[in-house]
Amino acid sequence: MKLYESLESCPDDLMLFMHHVPYTYKLHSGKTVIQYIYDAHYEGAESVVKYVRDWKALKGRVDERRYQEVLARLEYQAGQAVVWRDAVNNWFFKESGIADVKGRVGRHPGRIEAESMTLNGYVSKPVIPWESASGGTAVECAATKCTGSIEYKGDDGWRDLIVQYFDQQDGVSLFQVWVGHQLVDQWSAADRLPTRKIDSSSSSRRTIHGIALRKGDEIRVEGVPDGRETAALDYIEIVAAEN
């Protein structure tokens, strides 16, 4: 159809299917192609987060078992949307060399890469393909129990703590998160995800809500591997607590 043959009439969302244009080509929206890619993936990830918020508004209106099971699946999808967002945007940023005008791509102020934490038993592992992990690297446990810790340097207040880890199908690793001497969460990596590799398919997240943090607190993640699953970590992220 002629609609799609012309750059002037082709819809923005089909432009790259129908034409070869440079990253700097301006779409009908006024955005460049590269900025459209960045924005679309951030908007997509935020949409999935909204699904979680909307479902939480139904608490008490459906039976508790159904509520918790659906919530767990929506939170998993929200985590995967972030993995996809970062992987796609980081790849295009590396290939194009063009920065996100909103300063988001490649910049995560509250994120601490696992390989930059103080590690005991954990060792760094390059992830293939590199965009499957934040910073292209993860850490995996080479002992019976491993720890990664940081000193919290932010302002005092209530925070949510995100742990991005890898849940493979060939073991059930155990994780604990401590703030100082207080155990704030623990779980088993038992979602039976369809991969034995440390990659985007096995990337999972755990969000610990409403932690009171003070400057100087030690935040420590402990991992116990099982079978061939190595209690691998990607990063932790500290964000403002949801209301």
N, C-alpha and C positions, 0 to 999 in steps of 0.2 A: 504494500500500500504506500502511496505517496507520502502519507503522514509520517512514516518512519524513514523514508529515504532522505529527507532533508534535515540538516542540523537545526534549521530554524523552527521546524514543526515537530520534531521527534520529542516525545515526553522525556523529562529528566530521568525518570526511573528506568527507562529503556535505552538511554543513550549509549551506554557501554556495551549493550547487546547488539546494537545496530551499527555503531561507528567506532572508529579509532580516533580518539581525540587526546590531546596532552592533558596532564594532570592540572594544568593551569587554565584549561578551557572553562569559560563561564557558562553555567547553565541558565535556564530561564529564571530560576530562583535568585540569580545573582551570585550564587556560590560557585566556587571553582569545583572541579570534579573531585580533587583530593579532599577539600573541606566537606563536600557532601558525604564522602566515604566516612570521614572521621565522625561527623555529626550523626549520621544514620546509625552507626554502631553504638554510640553513647545513648542515643534516644531509644534504641532497641533494648539495651540493657536496663534502662530506667523503666521502660514499660513493664518488664518482667518483675522488677522490684515492686511496682504498683500492684501487680497481681497478688503478691504476698500481703501487702497492706490491706487490699480489699478483702482477702480471705480472712485475715485476722479480725476484721470488723464483724464477721459472722460467728465469732466465738460465743458459745452458749445457745446458738440457734440451730446447731446440728449436733449430733451425738459426739462425744469427746473422742472416741476412737477414730471416727471418720475425719473429724477436724484435724487431729494430729497427723494422720496418714497423708492427707492432702497437703497440709502445711509443709511436711517434710519434703514432699515431691516438688512443691512450688519453690521452696528455699534452695533445693538442689538445682533447679532450673535457673534460678536467679544467679547462683554461683557460676553455672556454666555460661550464662550470658556474659558475665564479666570476663571469663576466660576467652570466649570467642571475640568479644569486643577488643580486648588487649592484643590478642594474637593477630587479628586482621589489621588493626590500626598500626601496631608496631611494624608489621611486615611492610605495609604501604609507606610508612614513614622512612624505613630503611631504604626501600627501593627508590622513593621519590626524592628524599632529602628535603622535603618541604614540611615545615613545622605546622602544627595545628594552631590556627590563629587564636584559639581559646586557651592555649597553653596546657592542654590536658594530656595529650599523647606523650608517653615516655616520662611523665611526671606524676608521681603519686606521693604527696607530702607525708601521709600517715603510714606509708608502707615501709616495712623493714625486710629486706631480702634475707632469707634464711642463712645464706652463705656469709652474710655480714654480721650475724649474731655471734656471741661467744659460745663456741661449740665444744661439747664433750662427748666423743664417740661418733658424732655425725661427721661425714666427709662430703665434700662438694662433688656433684656429678653433672656434667653438661647434659642438657636435654636435647633430644633430636626428634623433630625439628626444633630449632632454637626458640621459635615463637610459642611453643607449647608451655613454656614456663616463664614466669616473670624474671627478666634479666637473663633468660636463656639457661639458667642453672637451678638445680635443686640440691638438697642435701639428703643423704640416706644414711640410716643407722648401720654402723659396722661393728656393733657390740650388742650385748644382751639388753642394754638400756642406754638411751642417749638423751642428751639435753641440749637445748638451744636457749640462750637467755639474753635479755637486754636490760638496760637501765632506762626507765621511763623518764624522759626529759621535758615533757610537755607541761602544760598548766594543770593544776589540780582540778578535778571535776569528774562527772559521770561520763563514762565512755563505753562504746561497744568494741569488743576485740574480735577480729576476724582471723582465723587460722586457715590458711590455704595449704592443703596437704594432698597426698596422692593415695587413692584407695584402689589397689589392684585386686585381681580376682583370685590370687594364689596365696592368700593368707589373711589373717585378721589381726592387724596391728592394734595396739592400745595406745591411747594418748591421754595425758593429763596436762592441765594448764594451772599454774600457780602464780599468784601475786604475793610476793614475799613468802610467808609461811602458810598462806591460805590457799587451799585447793578451790578453784572457782569453776572447774568443769572437767569432765572425763568422758570418754566415749571409745567405742570400738569401731574400727574401719571395716564394716561388714556389709557394705551396700552391694557387693558382688558385681562390681562394674566390669564391662566386657573387655578387659585388657590386662595383660601381665606387664605392661610397660609403664614407665613413668612418662606420661605425656598428657595431652589435653583431654583425652578420654577418661583418664583416671583422676584428673584434677578435681578435688572436692573442697568444700569449705564448711567451716563450723563457725557460727556467729555466737558469741557469748555476750549477752545483753546486760547493760546496767552495772558496770564495774566501777567502783569508786577508786580512781587512781590519784596518787600524789607524786609530785616530782621526786625522783630518787627511788621509787618502787622498782623492785626486780620483777620482771615478767619472765616466766620460765615455761617452756614447753618440753614435756618429757614424752619420748616415744619408745615403745617396746615392740620390736619387729616380731613377725610370726611367719613361719614357712618361708616363702620367697618374697614376701612383702616386707619392705624395709623401713616402714614408718617414715616415709620420705616427706619432707616439708618443702614448700615453695616460698612462702613469706607469711608474716603476720602484718595486720593492718589495724591501726587504732583510729577510730572515727568518733565523731560526736554521737552520744547515745540518742536513739530514737525516742521521741516522746511517747 
